[in-house]
Amino acid sequence: IERWWNKQLEELPLEVHCGYRVASFDDASSISDFRTVCDSHGHVFARGQIGAQNPSRLAAELQQVSSILESESARRVAAETAAVGSREHLIILQRITSALGEAVTFDNLGATVTAELAPAVDATRVGLVIAGQLIALRGIETPDDTSSLAHVLEHVPAQWSVRSELSQEIAWVGGELVAVLPLVFAHDRIGTLLLGFERPALSIAERALVDDLVRQLSLTVERARVYEQATADRQRAESASAARDQFLAMLGHELRNPLSPMLSATQLMALRAPDQLVKERATIERSVTHMIRLVDDLLDVSHIVRGDITLAREPSDLAALIAAAVETARGVMEERVPIAIAIPQSLIVDVDPARMQQVLVNLVINAAKSTNEQDGIEVDARAHGESVEIVVRDHGTGIDAAVLPHIFDLFVQGKQRVHRTKGGLGVGLPIARSIVELHDGTLTAASEGEGCGSTFTIRLPRWQSERTTDQMDVPAVATGRRIIVVDDNEDAAWLLAEALRLLGHDVRVAYDGITALELANTWPPEIALLDIGLPGMNGFELCRELGKLSSRPYCIAVSGYGQPKDRAQAREAGFDAHFVKPVDLRDVQAAIEALSTSN
C-alpha cells in the first residue's frame, strides 16, 4: 500500500497523511514503532522486509491499514446515503416546484401548500400569510380575529422553536416543533409560512429541504401577488369602463331627449310655413345639429378607447360620399366658406358610408374653423394604383410645429383665443383617424406652421370591382301609411306626429305602452315609431307584443340610447330599424319608404 501511494504521489498532485487510532495498538511499544514510520516523512512508505525483524511494528502497520479501510468504508456508505438523500431531496423539490408553478392565485397557492408542500416535509400544521391575509390553515384551530393574527405573523421573526420555547404569537399553532419562515423577495418580506411538526427536531437534510422549498414558495408568492394585482387592476378598469359607458349612455339619452322636439319643431315650422323665419330656423337647426355631433363624438371616444367600433362596409361612390359630407358640413358651418371640389367619377371605395362621411365632415368642419371666406377650402381625390387619396386643404391659420405631432391625440387642440370662437372638444381628429385605420387606411396631417394652412390626406384601398353606383338599388317612394307614434315626451310625440301628418300619413299618438297596445288592437298600424324608455311597458316589451298581432306593424325604435348594445337589444326585441334622438324627419320618411317598399 505504501509503495502504491508513493507511485501515485509521483504522478498525481496528491498529499497523503497518516491517520491512526491509538486505542487500536496493543501497547506503547507498538505505538512508538508505528510513530517512527509516520514521523519520518509526510506519508507512509515501506522500508524493506521489516515484518520479519519487528513483528510488533508489522502489527501496528496492519492495524493502521485496517483502520483506514474501515474509515473509507464508512465514508463511502455515508456518501451513498447522502447521495440517495440528495436524489430524494431533488425529486421532492422538483415535484413541489411543478405544483407551485400551476398556482396563479393566492387561493391556488394556499391549496398547494397544504396539499403538497406540508406533507412533503412531514408537517402536520400549516399557516400561510400573504399580503396581510391568512390564506391557508391546516391542522390549526382558526383564531377568531384572523386579520389581526395575519398582521402579527407578518412581523414575527424567523425561528425554529420547540414547544417549551414557543412565544405567545405562535403558541396557538401547537405541535412539538414550530417553524416561522419569512417569504422574501428582493429583500422584502412578502409573506410568512408557519409549519408545525409532531417531533422535536428535524435533520440537517430535512431543514435544507424546507429552506429550498421556502425559496421556491417565495418566488411563487411574488408571481401570484403580481397576478392578483393585475387582476384587481383589470377588474377596477372594467368596472370603471362599465360605469363610464353607463354614464355616457345616460348622458347621451338625457341630452338627446330635449334636442328631439327642438329639431322636430323646426322641421314642422318648415313644412307649415317654408318662407317664414328661414334664418331663425336655420340657426336653431345648425345649433341642434352641432350639439348632436358633440354628443356623438363623446360616445365615439368611448368606443374608440374600447376598440369596439364596428363597420358596415359596402362599395360606395367616393364622389357621392364627399358631396354628401360637404353638404352636411355646410349645414353646421357658421361662416359660408367656399369649398372647391375636384373628384373624378367612378372612384369606388369599400367603406362604411356613414362612418366615412363622419370622417369627411370632421375634416371639412375642422378646415372651415381655420380659414375664412376669402381663402376657402379645397377637397380633391385621385387614384394611386390600388389606393385612393383624398385631400382636404385649407389656407388658414395652420398648425404650430409643436402641436402637429400630437394633432391626432385625444383632446389636443391648437391655440385658441379666450372666447373660443372655434369651439370643439378636441376629439374629432382622433375619431377620424381611428375610423380611417379601421378601413385599412391612413390619415395624415401636414402644415408649414402657423399662418400657412394645413393639409389632411386620407389614403384608402380602392374597390376592385367593375360594379358602379349606377347599378345600386334605389328604394321606391311610398306615402300615406297608418303610423302610431309612442313617446312619453308629449312635446316630442306631438311634433313628430304633426310633421308626419304634413307628409301625408295617418298618425295616432300614445304616451305609454299599455295605451299604445290598446290603440293598435282597435286601429292596426302599418308603422310603429316607439320610444324605448316608456313607463309601465317599455319599448322592447311593446315591440314584442305588437309582433303578436295578426297584422304585425313594422317597428322603428326612436330612442336616446344609441350604444351598440342598445341597437343589438332592439334587433333582438324585433325592431326593424333604430334611430337615435334627435331624429331627422327626412331619415324617418326614408325608413318608412324603405320598409314600405320591402313590404
WOLIN-V269699 format. One record per backbone hydrogen bond with DSSP energy under -0.5 kcal/mol. CO is the residue of the C=O (numbers start at 1). NH is the residue of the N-H. If there is no record, write none. Layout:
<<CO;NH> <CO;NH>>
This chain:
<<1;5> <2;6> <3;7> <4;8> <5;9> <6;10> <7;11> <8;12> <12;14> <20;22> <21;24> <22;25> <27;31> <28;32> <29;33> <30;34> <31;35> <32;36> <33;37> <34;38> <35;39> <36;40> <38;41> <48;50> <49;53> <50;54> <54;58> <55;59> <56;60> <57;61> <58;62> <59;63> <60;64> <61;65> <62;66> <63;67> <64;68> <65;69> <66;70> <67;71> <68;72> <69;73> <70;74> <71;75> <72;76> <73;77> <74;78> <75;79> <76;80> <77;81> <78;82> <79;83> <80;84> <81;85> <82;86> <83;87> <84;88> <85;89> <86;90> <87;91> <88;92> <89;93> <90;94> <91;95> <92;96> <93;97> <94;98> <95;99> <96;100> <97;101> <98;102> <99;102> <100;103> <102;104> <105;109> <106;110> <107;111> <108;112> <109;113> <110;114> <111;115> <112;116> <112;117> <113;118> <116;120> <117;121> <118;121> <118;123> <119;122> <125;196> <126;138> <127;194> <128;135> <128;136> <129;192> <130;133> <133;130> <133;135> <136;128> <138;126> <144;146> <145;149> <146;150> <147;151> <148;152> <149;153> <150;154> <152;155> <152;156> <153;156> <159;180> <161;178> <162;165> <163;166> <167;170> <167;171> <170;173> <171;174> <176;163> <177;197> <178;161> <179;181> <179;195> <180;159> <180;182> <181;193> <182;184> <183;190> <183;191> <185;188> <188;185> <188;190> <190;131> <191;183> <192;129> <193;181> <194;127> <195;179> <196;124> <196;125> <197;176> <197;177> <203;207> <204;208> <205;209> <206;210> <207;211> <208;212> <209;213> <210;214> <211;215> <212;216> <213;217> <214;218> <215;219> <216;220> <217;221> <218;222> <219;223> <220;224> <221;225> <222;226> <223;227> <224;228> <225;229> <226;230> <227;231> <228;232> <229;233> <230;234> <231;235> <232;236> <233;237> <234;238> <235;239> <236;240> <237;241> <238;242> <239;243> <240;244> <241;245> <242;246> <243;247> <244;248> <245;249> <246;250> <247;251> <248;252> <249;253> <250;254> <251;255> <252;256> <253;257> <254;258> <255;259> <256;260> <257;261> <258;262> <259;263> <260;264> <261;265> <262;266> <263;267> <264;268> <265;269> <266;270> <267;271> <268;272> <269;273> <273;276> <277;281> <278;282> <279;283> <280;284> <281;285> <282;286> <283;287> <284;288> <285;289> <286;290> <287;291> <288;292> <289;293> <290;294> <291;295> <292;296> <293;297> <294;298> <295;299> <296;300> <297;301> <298;302> <299;303> <300;304> <301;305> <302;306> <303;307> <303;308> <311;313> <314;351> <316;318> <316;349> <317;321> <318;322> <319;323> <320;324> <321;325> <322;326> <323;327> <324;328> <325;329> <326;330> <327;331> <328;332> <329;332> <329;333> <335;337> <338;377> <339;341> <340;379> <342;381> <344;347> <346;348> <347;318> <348;463> <349;316> <349;351> <351;314> <351;353> <352;356> <353;357> <354;358> <355;359> <356;360> <357;361> <358;362> <359;363> <360;364> <361;365> <362;366> <363;367> <364;368> <365;369> <366;370> <367;370> <367;371> <368;371> <370;397> <372;376> <376;395> <377;340> <378;393> <379;342> <380;391> <381;344> <382;389> <384;387> <386;462> <387;384> <388;460> <389;382> <390;458> <391;380> <391;393> <392;456> <393;378> <394;454> <396;453> <397;451> <400;403> <400;404> <401;405> <403;406> <404;407> <406;409> <409;412> <417;420> <420;423> <426;411> <426;412> <427;431> <428;432> <429;433> <430;434> <431;435> <432;436> <433;437> <434;438> <435;439> <436;439> <436;441> <437;440> <439;461> <442;459> <444;457> <446;455> <449;452> <453;399> <454;394> <455;446> <456;392> <457;444> <458;390> <459;442> <460;388> <461;350> <463;465> <468;471> <469;472> <481;483> <481;506> <482;526> <482;527> <483;508> <484;486> <484;529> <485;487> <485;510> <486;531> <488;490> <489;493> <490;494> <491;495> <492;496> <493;497> <494;498> <495;499> <496;500> <497;501> <498;502> <499;503> <500;505> <501;504> <505;507> <506;483> <508;485> <510;487> <512;516> <513;517> <514;518> <515;519> <516;520> <517;521> <518;522> <519;523> <526;554> <527;484> <528;530> <528;556> <529;486> <530;558> <532;534> <532;539> <535;513> <535;537> <536;538> <538;542> <539;543> <540;544> <541;545> <542;546> <543;547> <545;548> <546;549> <550;552> <554;528> <555;576> <555;577> <556;530> <557;579> <559;581> <560;562> <563;566> <563;567> <564;568> <565;569> <566;570> <567;571> <568;572> <569;573> <570;574> <570;575> <571;574> <577;557> <579;559> <584;587> <584;588> <585;589> <586;590> <587;591> <588;592> <589;593> <590;594> <591;595> <592;596> <593;597> <594;598> <595;599>>
